[in-house]
Amino acid sequence: QYNGASLLGLRGIVIKSHGSADVSAVVNAIGEAVHEVKRQVPSRISDRLEAVLLERHY
């Protein structure tokens, strides 16, 4: 059902899919991208990383 993986560490949403993915798999990958957009995944990762880095400096 899942054919892709989220690439983290970027400023946007990227779902890397397999080249042999069928239509259903691509639709699922797009759905995952939509889910990550709605949950604001990049900004949440950035905010948490910033907090962790600040904690380490103090």
PDB file of N, CA, C and O in Angstrom:
ATOM      1  N   GLN A   1       0.828  -1.194   0.000  1.00  0.00           N
ATOM      2  CA  GLN A   1       0.000   0.000   0.000  1.00  0.00           C
ATOM      3  C   GLN A   1       0.867   1.251   0.000  1.00  0.00           C
ATOM      4  O   GLN A   1       0.501   2.254  -0.612  1.00  0.00           O
ATOM      5  N   TYR A   2       2.002   1.208   0.672  1.00  0.00           N
ATOM      6  CA  TYR A   2       2.899   2.355   0.702  1.00  0.00           C
ATOM      7  C   TYR A   2       4.070   2.084  -0.225  1.00  0.00           C
ATOM      8  O   TYR A   2       4.675   1.013  -0.182  1.00  0.00           O
ATOM      9  N   ASN A   3       4.375   3.036  -1.041  1.00  0.00           N
ATOM     10  CA  ASN A   3       5.477   2.837  -1.970  1.00  0.00           C
ATOM     11  C   ASN A   3       6.531   3.901  -1.844  1.00  0.00           C
ATOM     12  O   ASN A   3       7.519   3.873  -2.577  1.00  0.00           O
ATOM     13  N   GLY A   4       6.356   4.837  -0.940  1.00  0.00           N
ATOM     14  CA  GLY A   4       7.280   5.949  -0.876  1.00  0.00           C
ATOM     15  C   GLY A   4       7.727   6.227   0.541  1.00  0.00           C
ATOM     16  O   GLY A   4       7.252   5.625   1.504  1.00  0.00           O
ATOM     17  N   ALA A   5       8.652   7.152   0.634  1.00  0.00           N
ATOM     18  CA  ALA A   5       9.175   7.556   1.935  1.00  0.00           C
ATOM     19  C   ALA A   5       9.332   9.061   1.953  1.00  0.00           C
ATOM     20  O   ALA A   5       9.658   9.679   0.939  1.00  0.00           O
ATOM     21  N   SER A   6       9.101   9.639   3.104  1.00  0.00           N
ATOM     22  CA  SER A   6       9.289  11.081   3.271  1.00  0.00           C
ATOM     23  C   SER A   6      10.780  11.373   3.367  1.00  0.00           C
ATOM     24  O   SER A   6      11.516  10.670   4.060  1.00  0.00           O
ATOM     25  N   LEU A   7      11.213  12.398   2.677  1.00  0.00           N
ATOM     26  CA  LEU A   7      12.594  12.852   2.784  1.00  0.00           C
ATOM     27  C   LEU A   7      12.611  14.005   3.775  1.00  0.00           C
ATOM     28  O   LEU A   7      12.041  15.065   3.515  1.00  0.00           O
ATOM     29  N   LEU A   8      13.255  13.799   4.891  1.00  0.00           N
ATOM     30  CA  LEU A   8      13.287  14.812   5.941  1.00  0.00           C
ATOM     31  C   LEU A   8      14.525  15.678   5.798  1.00  0.00           C
ATOM     32  O   LEU A   8      15.490  15.299   5.134  1.00  0.00           O
ATOM     33  N   GLY A   9      14.488  16.851   6.431  1.00  0.00           N
ATOM     34  CA  GLY A   9      15.615  17.754   6.379  1.00  0.00           C
ATOM     35  C   GLY A   9      15.508  18.765   5.261  1.00  0.00           C
ATOM     36  O   GLY A   9      16.449  19.512   4.995  1.00  0.00           O
ATOM     37  N   LEU A  10      14.376  18.789   4.615  1.00  0.00           N
ATOM     38  CA  LEU A  10      14.148  19.732   3.528  1.00  0.00           C
ATOM     39  C   LEU A  10      13.179  20.810   3.988  1.00  0.00           C
ATOM     40  O   LEU A  10      12.550  20.677   5.038  1.00  0.00           O
ATOM     41  N   ARG A  11      13.059  21.852   3.225  1.00  0.00           N
ATOM     42  CA  ARG A  11      12.153  22.941   3.590  1.00  0.00           C
ATOM     43  C   ARG A  11      10.744  22.735   3.076  1.00  0.00           C
ATOM     44  O   ARG A  11       9.899  23.622   3.203  1.00  0.00           O
ATOM     45  N   GLY A  12      10.488  21.603   2.511  1.00  0.00           N
ATOM     46  CA  GLY A  12       9.164  21.310   1.979  1.00  0.00           C
ATOM     47  C   GLY A  12       8.865  19.828   2.107  1.00  0.00           C
ATOM     48  O   GLY A  12       9.612  19.074   2.730  1.00  0.00           O
ATOM     49  N   ILE A  13       7.767  19.434   1.508  1.00  0.00           N
ATOM     50  CA  ILE A  13       7.333  18.046   1.546  1.00  0.00           C
ATOM     51  C   ILE A  13       7.834  17.331   0.295  1.00  0.00           C
ATOM     52  O   ILE A  13       7.587  17.779  -0.824  1.00  0.00           O
ATOM     53  N   VAL A  14       8.529  16.233   0.488  1.00  0.00           N
ATOM     54  CA  VAL A  14       8.971  15.399  -0.628  1.00  0.00           C
ATOM     55  C   VAL A  14       8.680  13.952  -0.258  1.00  0.00           C
ATOM     56  O   VAL A  14       9.130  13.465   0.780  1.00  0.00           O
ATOM     57  N   ILE A  15       7.931  13.272  -1.107  1.00  0.00           N
ATOM     58  CA  ILE A  15       7.686  11.846  -0.950  1.00  0.00           C
ATOM     59  C   ILE A  15       8.363  11.159  -2.127  1.00  0.00           C
ATOM     60  O   ILE A  15       7.977  11.374  -3.276  1.00  0.00           O
ATOM     61  N   LYS A  16       9.355  10.347  -1.856  1.00  0.00           N
ATOM     62  CA  LYS A  16      10.090   9.616  -2.898  1.00  0.00           C
ATOM     63  C   LYS A  16       9.379   8.298  -3.130  1.00  0.00           C
ATOM     64  O   LYS A  16       9.237   7.488  -2.213  1.00  0.00           O
ATOM     65  N   SER A  17       8.936   8.087  -4.355  1.00  0.00           N
ATOM     66  CA  SER A  17       8.221   6.860  -4.707  1.00  0.00           C
ATOM     67  C   SER A  17       9.096   5.944  -5.543  1.00  0.00           C
ATOM     68  O   SER A  17      10.062   6.385  -6.166  1.00  0.00           O
ATOM     69  N   HIS A  18       8.749   4.677  -5.549  1.00  0.00           N
ATOM     70  CA  HIS A  18       9.442   3.697  -6.378  1.00  0.00           C
ATOM     71  C   HIS A  18       9.055   3.898  -7.837  1.00  0.00           C
ATOM     72  O   HIS A  18       7.920   4.273  -8.133  1.00  0.00           O
ATOM     73  N   GLY A  19       9.967   3.658  -8.729  1.00  0.00           N
ATOM     74  CA  GLY A  19       9.707   3.820 -10.156  1.00  0.00           C
ATOM     75  C   GLY A  19       8.655   2.876 -10.703  1.00  0.00           C
ATOM     76  O   GLY A  19       8.022   3.173 -11.716  1.00  0.00           O
ATOM     77  N   SER A  20       8.462   1.752 -10.050  1.00  0.00           N
ATOM     78  CA  SER A  20       7.478   0.777 -10.523  1.00  0.00           C
ATOM     79  C   SER A  20       6.117   0.942  -9.852  1.00  0.00           C
ATOM     80  O   SER A  20       5.273   0.049  -9.929  1.00  0.00           O
ATOM     81  N   ALA A  21       5.902   2.074  -9.198  1.00  0.00           N
ATOM     82  CA  ALA A  21       4.645   2.299  -8.479  1.00  0.00           C
ATOM     83  C   ALA A  21       3.463   2.336  -9.442  1.00  0.00           C
ATOM     84  O   ALA A  21       3.539   2.915 -10.526  1.00  0.00           O
ATOM     85  N   ASP A  22       2.372   1.705  -9.021  1.00  0.00           N
ATOM     86  CA  ASP A  22       1.155   1.765  -9.830  1.00  0.00           C
ATOM     87  C   ASP A  22       0.320   2.975  -9.402  1.00  0.00           C
ATOM     88  O   ASP A  22       0.707   3.718  -8.501  1.00  0.00           O
ATOM     89  N   VAL A  23      -0.808   3.162 -10.045  1.00  0.00           N
ATOM     90  CA  VAL A  23      -1.655   4.336  -9.782  1.00  0.00           C
ATOM     91  C   VAL A  23      -2.066   4.395  -8.319  1.00  0.00           C
ATOM     92  O   VAL A  23      -2.021   5.460  -7.703  1.00  0.00           O
ATOM     93  N   SER A  24      -2.462   3.271  -7.764  1.00  0.00           N
ATOM     94  CA  SER A  24      -2.892   3.231  -6.368  1.00  0.00           C
ATOM     95  C   SER A  24      -1.776   3.669  -5.425  1.00  0.00           C
ATOM     96  O   SER A  24      -2.021   4.409  -4.472  1.00  0.00           O
ATOM     97  N   ALA A  25      -0.565   3.218  -5.686  1.00  0.00           N
ATOM     98  CA  ALA A  25       0.571   3.580  -4.848  1.00  0.00           C
ATOM     99  C   ALA A  25       0.882   5.067  -4.948  1.00  0.00           C
ATOM    100  O   ALA A  25       1.204   5.702  -3.943  1.00  0.00           O
ATOM    101  N   VAL A  26       0.790   5.624  -6.146  1.00  0.00           N
ATOM    102  CA  VAL A  26       1.039   7.055  -6.326  1.00  0.00           C
ATOM    103  C   VAL A  26      -0.034   7.871  -5.613  1.00  0.00           C
ATOM    104  O   VAL A  26       0.269   8.887  -4.987  1.00  0.00           O
ATOM    105  N   VAL A  27      -1.279   7.432  -5.706  1.00  0.00           N
ATOM    106  CA  VAL A  27      -2.369   8.114  -4.997  1.00  0.00           C
ATOM    107  C   VAL A  27      -2.100   8.092  -3.494  1.00  0.00           C
ATOM    108  O   VAL A  27      -2.308   9.099  -2.818  1.00  0.00           O
ATOM    109  N   ASN A  28      -1.642   6.965  -2.967  1.00  0.00           N
ATOM    110  CA  ASN A  28      -1.315   6.884  -1.541  1.00  0.00           C
ATOM    111  C   ASN A  28      -0.171   7.820  -1.175  1.00  0.00           C
ATOM    112  O   ASN A  28      -0.198   8.442  -0.113  1.00  0.00           O
ATOM    113  N   ALA A  29       0.828   7.927  -2.036  1.00  0.00           N
ATOM    114  CA  ALA A  29       1.951   8.830  -1.780  1.00  0.00           C
ATOM    115  C   ALA A  29       1.485  10.281  -1.769  1.00  0.00           C
ATOM    116  O   ALA A  29       1.924  11.070  -0.933  1.00  0.00           O
ATOM    117  N   ILE A  30       0.602  10.631  -2.688  1.00  0.00           N
ATOM    118  CA  ILE A  30       0.046  11.990  -2.711  1.00  0.00           C
ATOM    119  C   ILE A  30      -0.763  12.239  -1.444  1.00  0.00           C
ATOM    120  O   ILE A  30      -0.692  13.318  -0.855  1.00  0.00           O
ATOM    121  N   GLY A  31      -1.531  11.238  -1.029  1.00  0.00           N
ATOM    122  CA  GLY A  31      -2.295  11.364   0.214  1.00  0.00           C
ATOM    123  C   GLY A  31      -1.397  11.592   1.415  1.00  0.00           C
ATOM    124  O   GLY A  31      -1.731  12.379   2.301  1.00  0.00           O
ATOM    125  N   GLU A  32      -0.267  10.914   1.453  1.00  0.00           N
ATOM    126  CA  GLU A  32       0.687  11.116   2.546  1.00  0.00           C
ATOM    127  C   GLU A  32       1.258  12.528   2.499  1.00  0.00           C
ATOM    128  O   GLU A  32       1.432  13.154   3.545  1.00  0.00           O
ATOM    129  N   ALA A  33       1.551  13.037   1.311  1.00  0.00           N
ATOM    130  CA  ALA A  33       2.046  14.409   1.180  1.00  0.00           C
ATOM    131  C   ALA A  33       1.007  15.402   1.683  1.00  0.00           C
ATOM    132  O   ALA A  33       1.349  16.350   2.390  1.00  0.00           O
ATOM    133  N   VAL A  34      -0.249  15.197   1.329  1.00  0.00           N
ATOM    134  CA  VAL A  34      -1.329  16.075   1.804  1.00  0.00           C
ATOM    135  C   VAL A  34      -1.400  16.029   3.326  1.00  0.00           C
ATOM    136  O   VAL A  34      -1.535  17.064   3.978  1.00  0.00           O
ATOM    137  N   HIS A  35      -1.309  14.839   3.885  1.00  0.00           N
ATOM    138  CA  HIS A  35      -1.339  14.667   5.339  1.00  0.00           C
ATOM    139  C   HIS A  35      -0.198  15.450   5.998  1.00  0.00           C
ATOM    140  O   HIS A  35      -0.406  16.115   7.013  1.00  0.00           O
ATOM    141  N   GLU A  36       0.997  15.371   5.425  1.00  0.00           N
ATOM    142  CA  GLU A  36       2.145  16.083   5.981  1.00  0.00           C
ATOM    143  C   GLU A  36       1.982  17.594   5.863  1.00  0.00           C
ATOM    144  O   GLU A  36       2.409  18.336   6.748  1.00  0.00           O
ATOM    145  N   VAL A  37       1.373  18.049   4.788  1.00  0.00           N
ATOM    146  CA  VAL A  37       1.107  19.488   4.638  1.00  0.00           C
ATOM    147  C   VAL A  37       0.124  19.944   5.710  1.00  0.00           C
ATOM    148  O   VAL A  37       0.353  20.952   6.378  1.00  0.00           O
ATOM    149  N   LYS A  38      -0.964  19.207   5.872  1.00  0.00           N
ATOM    150  CA  LYS A  38      -1.980  19.578   6.862  1.00  0.00           C
ATOM    151  C   LYS A  38      -1.421  19.581   8.277  1.00  0.00           C
ATOM    152  O   LYS A  38      -1.820  20.403   9.102  1.00  0.00           O
ATOM    153  N   ARG A  39      -0.509  18.675   8.559  1.00  0.00           N
ATOM    154  CA  ARG A  39       0.079  18.594   9.900  1.00  0.00           C
ATOM    155  C   ARG A  39       1.301  19.490  10.050  1.00  0.00           C
ATOM    156  O   ARG A  39       1.924  19.514  11.111  1.00  0.00           O
ATOM    157  N   GLN A  40       1.649  20.227   8.998  1.00  0.00           N
ATOM    158  CA  GLN A  40       2.769  21.173   9.015  1.00  0.00           C
ATOM    159  C   GLN A  40       4.070  20.495   9.457  1.00  0.00           C
ATOM    160  O   GLN A  40       4.791  21.002  10.316  1.00  0.00           O
ATOM    161  N   VAL A  41       4.344  19.362   8.862  1.00  0.00           N
ATOM    162  CA  VAL A  41       5.496  18.553   9.265  1.00  0.00           C
ATOM    163  C   VAL A  41       6.827  19.307   9.160  1.00  0.00           C
ATOM    164  O   VAL A  41       7.596  19.279  10.121  1.00  0.00           O
ATOM    165  N   PRO A  42       7.143  19.980   8.042  1.00  0.00           N
ATOM    166  CA  PRO A  42       8.446  20.659   7.979  1.00  0.00           C
ATOM    167  C   PRO A  42       8.638  21.709   9.076  1.00  0.00           C
ATOM    168  O   PRO A  42       9.705  21.772   9.687  1.00  0.00           O
ATOM    169  N   SER A  43       7.626  22.527   9.328  1.00  0.00           N
ATOM    170  CA  SER A  43       7.789  23.561  10.353  1.00  0.00           C
ATOM    171  C   SER A  43       7.837  22.955  11.749  1.00  0.00           C
ATOM    172  O   SER A  43       8.527  23.481  12.622  1.00  0.00           O
ATOM    173  N   ARG A  44       7.122  21.864  11.975  1.00  0.00           N
ATOM    174  CA  ARG A  44       7.171  21.205  13.280  1.00  0.00           C
ATOM    175  C   ARG A  44       8.547  20.586  13.522  1.00  0.00           C
ATOM    176  O   ARG A  44       9.071  20.650  14.635  1.00  0.00           O
ATOM    177  N   ILE A  45       9.129  19.992  12.489  1.00  0.00           N
ATOM    178  CA  ILE A  45      10.477  19.440  12.622  1.00  0.00           C
ATOM    179  C   ILE A  45      11.469  20.564  12.889  1.00  0.00           C
ATOM    180  O   ILE A  45      12.325  20.447  13.766  1.00  0.00           O
ATOM    181  N   SER A  46      11.353  21.642  12.140  1.00  0.00           N
ATOM    182  CA  SER A  46      12.256  22.780  12.303  1.00  0.00           C
ATOM    183  C   SER A  46      12.152  23.375  13.701  1.00  0.00           C
ATOM    184  O   SER A  46      13.166  23.657  14.340  1.00  0.00           O
ATOM    185  N   ASP A  47      10.927  23.564  14.171  1.00  0.00           N
ATOM    186  CA  ASP A  47      10.720  24.131  15.508  1.00  0.00           C
ATOM    187  C   ASP A  47      11.313  23.231  16.590  1.00  0.00           C
ATOM    188  O   ASP A  47      11.964  23.711  17.518  1.00  0.00           O
ATOM    189  N   ARG A  48      11.086  21.940  16.468  1.00  0.00           N
ATOM    190  CA  ARG A  48      11.595  21.001  17.477  1.00  0.00           C
ATOM    191  C   ARG A  48      13.114  20.934  17.437  1.00  0.00           C
ATOM    192  O   ARG A  48      13.764  20.902  18.482  1.00  0.00           O
ATOM    193  N   LEU A  49      13.679  20.911  16.242  1.00  0.00           N
ATOM    194  CA  LEU A  49      15.130  20.872  16.114  1.00  0.00           C
ATOM    195  C   LEU A  49      15.755  22.123  16.714  1.00  0.00           C
ATOM    196  O   LEU A  49      16.768  22.046  17.409  1.00  0.00           O
ATOM    197  N   GLU A  50      15.155  23.266  16.448  1.00  0.00           N
ATOM    198  CA  GLU A  50      15.659  24.513  17.017  1.00  0.00           C
ATOM    199  C   GLU A  50      15.621  24.462  18.540  1.00  0.00           C
ATOM    200  O   GLU A  50      16.570  24.893  19.195  1.00  0.00           O
ATOM    201  N   ALA A  51      14.541  23.941  19.110  1.00  0.00           N
ATOM    202  CA  ALA A  51      14.423  23.837  20.564  1.00  0.00           C
ATOM    203  C   ALA A  51      15.495  22.912  21.137  1.00  0.00           C
ATOM    204  O   ALA A  51      16.092  23.218  22.169  1.00  0.00           O
ATOM    205  N   VAL A  52      15.738  21.797  20.480  1.00  0.00           N
ATOM    206  CA  VAL A  52      16.759  20.851  20.950  1.00  0.00           C
ATOM    207  C   VAL A  52      18.139  21.488  20.890  1.00  0.00           C
ATOM    208  O   VAL A  52      18.931  21.348  21.821  1.00  0.00           O
ATOM    209  N   LEU A  53      18.424  22.177  19.814  1.00  0.00           N
ATOM    210  CA  LEU A  53      19.736  22.816  19.678  1.00  0.00           C
ATOM    211  C   LEU A  53      19.929  23.913  20.713  1.00  0.00           C
ATOM    212  O   LEU A  53      21.028  24.079  21.243  1.00  0.00           O
ATOM    213  N   LEU A  54      18.878  24.659  21.006  1.00  0.00           N
ATOM    214  CA  LEU A  54      18.977  25.695  22.036  1.00  0.00           C
ATOM    215  C   LEU A  54      19.197  25.082  23.411  1.00  0.00           C
ATOM    216  O   LEU A  54      19.964  25.620  24.209  1.00  0.00           O
ATOM    217  N   GLU A  55      18.542  23.972  23.699  1.00  0.00           N
ATOM    218  CA  GLU A  55      18.724  23.288  24.984  1.00  0.00           C
ATOM    219  C   GLU A  55      20.171  22.838  25.152  1.00  0.00           C
ATOM    220  O   GLU A  55      20.709  22.884  26.259  1.00  0.00           O
ATOM    221  N   ARG A  56      20.789  22.415  24.094  1.00  0.00           N
ATOM    222  CA  ARG A  56      22.170  21.919  24.177  1.00  0.00           C
ATOM    223  C   ARG A  56      23.169  23.039  24.424  1.00  0.00           C
ATOM    224  O   ARG A  56      24.258  22.795  24.943  1.00  0.00           O
ATOM    225  N   HIS A  57      22.811  24.257  24.058  1.00  0.00           N
ATOM    226  CA  HIS A  57      23.719  25.385  24.258  1.00  0.00           C
ATOM    227  C   HIS A  57      23.629  25.954  25.665  1.00  0.00           C
ATOM    228  O   HIS A  57      24.463  26.776  26.044  1.00  0.00           O
ATOM    229  N   TYR A  58      22.646  25.540  26.444  1.00  0.00           N
ATOM    230  CA  TYR A  58      22.474  26.095  27.798  1.00  0.00           C
ATOM    231  C   TYR A  58      22.549  25.052  28.853  1.00  0.00           C
ATOM    232  O   TYR A  58      22.423  25.362  30.038  1.00  0.00           O
TER     233      TYR A  58
END
